[in-house]
Amino acid sequence: MDRRNIDSSMIRSIGHDDATSTLEIEFNNGQVWQYYDFPVTLWHEFDGTESHGKFFHAQIKKQYRENQVA
């Protein structure tokens, strides 16, 4: 999945696959996690937020099926 780098103290890069509704996040510690059934509308909010870390904790963490892929 293609990800783009972001400026965050917690997250290195983010990407979303519209066809599978999968969000992928690479954290600054090198771990890569995927979050499934992630709505494209929420992706646009996440992509445009000022604080990706705060958004992650409030809207994503423990709210979607997830899997560590790297």
N, C-alpha and C positions, 0 to 999 in steps of 0.2 A: 504494500500500500504506500502511496506517496504521502509524505508528511512534509509540513513546512516548519522551519524553525521559528520559535517565538521568543520573546524577551520575558522570561519568568524565572523567579528564584527556585521554582519547584519543577517546572516542565520544560524540556528541551524542544520537543516538536509534537505537532498534532496533525491528524489527518482523518478523513471520513470517506467511506465508500458508500455512495448513495444506493448502489444496486443491492448491497447486503445489509444496509443500515448499521454498519460497524464503525465505531469510533476507535481510533488507535492513538495512544499517548505514549511518548517516550519521555520518561522522567530523567531528571538530571543525574540520577545515580546509575543510568544506563538500562534500567528495566523498561520493557515495553509491554504494555497491557492493551488488550482489546475489550471493548464494551459493546454488547450486542443489543439489537433492536433499539438503537439510538436514533431518535427522530431527526430528520434533516432540519426541521425548524429549530430544534434545540442546538444542533450543530452550528447553525448560523449565529445563534446567540453566544455560544461558547467561543466561536472563532472571533467574534467582534468584541468580546468583553475586555474591560481594562485589567482585571485581575483573573487570570486563568486558574491560579491556585485556589482562590476563594470560590470561584464558580465550580471547580471540580469538587471541593468539599461540600458545597451546598446542594448541587444539582446532579452529581454523577456518582460519587463514591457510595458504594453499597446500595445503589438504586437500579443497577443494570447487571445482567449476567456478565461476568468478566472472566478473562483468562490471561495469565501471563504468557507471553509468546517469546520473550527474550530476557 
